[in-house]
């Protein structure tokens, strides 16, 4: 039995980004601004070399999923993007380890949030494949809220902006099959990405093909990187390279707040039997 006067959400973050130290700093800044008490646990894969500029200097140090879950009950787990969406899953060197991690989290009842390629990976784990596209979708796109008025994500309003930086989308026939079965819900999309944000109906798997966590600096720096590698790269749409502004910030924060609120509800539901058995009135939680 775990006891404390406050509730903290333990969030695992599997950081697969090319510059994971900068990305870590950005997510830490984001989560510290949300007004919800969280403890971030930074995860790594044994089959993926570190891409930090100074791996030994990362604070806190990164741990394997098995190491963290041996001592901590995670309340949620985020799988970040990775620049491998053009590759078949079987050719991603760490795919089998990642798939095993995702399946383990699902068996343990740990809600998952996939971002960009992380969303494709989670979708693949539930039977929805990806489709590679020739030209990268890069920039800030308007999303139409497909769940407006009847889900927690109605707070994002009927239309909201979200950054994208991806060479793939979800296989539409696979999504349709799951929609017919009633085990997924489309939260948001547009003509280009009709299933941009997808969630299983039990709220345990959330798949966001966009990058709601991106700042204006991240969008600008990715463009500079792409342009350096390929002078013919198309600039990000709906984004002023000469005056980069983070105009989607409030919507992004609300997206993550809503996800964390869902985690809180899931956690409370799981703890209800324990609370009923408590005889001293203390609030129970997992550290």
GIBEL-V707123 format. One record per helix or strand of 2 or more residues. SS is the DSSP state (~ for helix, > for strand). FROM is the first residue (numbers start at 1). LEN is the number of residues. If there is no record, write none. Layout:
ss=<SS:SS>
from=<FROM:FROM>
len=<LEN:LEN>
//
This chain:
ss=<>:~:>:~:>:~:>:~:~:>:~:>:~:>:~:>:>:>:~:~>
from=<9:20:38:55:63:65:76:89:95:111:117:130:152:159:172:184:197:205:216:249>
len=<6:13:7:3:2:5:4:3:14:5:9:16:5:12:10:6:4:4:14:29>
//
